[in-house]
Amino acid sequence: MDRIVNISRTFKEADEWTKRQHREMTPNERMAVAWELKLRAYGPNPPDVREGRYVSIIRPAASQPKPQADG
């Protein structure tokens, strides 16, 4: 994968350059870039999200607000 640098003068110019770059890439090239970024972020053996552990947050009784008496 080749690194390409673009210096834009405005945000609009940068946005247009990004859109043009995406249009010029084939679907396989976009998938290759996504795969490379995934490897950089999570490594070669990322955990399976379907096997994630669920954590429930339960407040202890002492930290719950007490009801005020009408009076």
Summary of the structure (lengths in Angstrom):
residues: 71
radius of gyration: 24.5
end to end distance: 73.0
largest distance: 74.0
contacts: 82
relative contact order: 0.07
helix: 51%
strand: 0%
